[in-house]
């Protein structure tokens, strides 16, 4: 057992730094969005089936994505219908 003469005990919780964690920066539903500047993204999720996405390095994605899965691809163009939600992360 520690006593006051053996040292001090500080009860503080250290903040956990989560390098590599993503933050949602934009939700697109029923609209068109072309990210620039501070809105650049590095990953996205899609919920629904009616979307059109263009990757930052080129290439168009219209179908074939699994709803709710995280894709580590930056997008430069996002279009979705009212029943489809695209989340952008950075």
N, C-alpha and C positions, 0 to 999 in steps of 0.2 A: 504494500500500500504506500502511495506517495504522500509525503508530508510537505508542509510549506518550506522546509529547509532543503528538501531534495530538488526542488525545481518547480516551475509553474506549469499549469495545464491550461491551455486555452481551447475552449470548445467552439470551434468555427468550422463551417463546412466549406470546403474548397469548391469553387466553381469548376464544373467539368467542361473543358474545352473540347468541342467536337469538330476537329478538323475534318473536312470532307462532308459535313452535313449540308443539306440543301435548304434553302429558304424559298417559299412560294412568293413570287413577285407579281404574278398576274393570273387572273382567271378570265378565260374567253368563252363566251357562250352566245350564239346567235349574232356574231359580228366578225369583222375582219380586223386583224391586228398585225402591224409590221414593226417589230421591236427595233429600237435604236438606242444608242447611248446607254443610259442607266438601266434600260429595260432589256438589255441583252441577256439571254438565258443559256443555260448549259444542259438542261434536262427538261422533260415534260411527261405528263400523263394525259391520257384521253379516256373519257367516259362517254360512250355513245359511238355511233357509226357514221355520222355525216360530217366529215371534216376534209380539209385540204391543207397539207402542211408542206413547206419547202425548207429543207435543211440549210443550215448556214453555209455549208460548202457545196450546195447544189443538190439536186435530186428531189423529186416530188413524192409525197406519201399521200395516197388517197384511201387506201384500204389495207387490211391485214394486220392492224395493231390489236393487241389484246387489251381490253378495257381494264383500266386500273393499274396496268404495269408501268414501271418507271423506265423511260428510255433516255440514256445519256447522250443526247444529240441536241445541239443548239439549233434553233429555228429562226429563219429570217422572215417567214410569212406564215400566218395562221388564219384559217377561216373555218368557222363551225356553224352548224344550224342551231336553232333554239333548243333542240333536245340533246345537244352534244356539248360537253364541257371539256376544255383543254386547259390544264394547269401548267404554267411555266415556272421553272425553278432556276435559281442561280446559286 
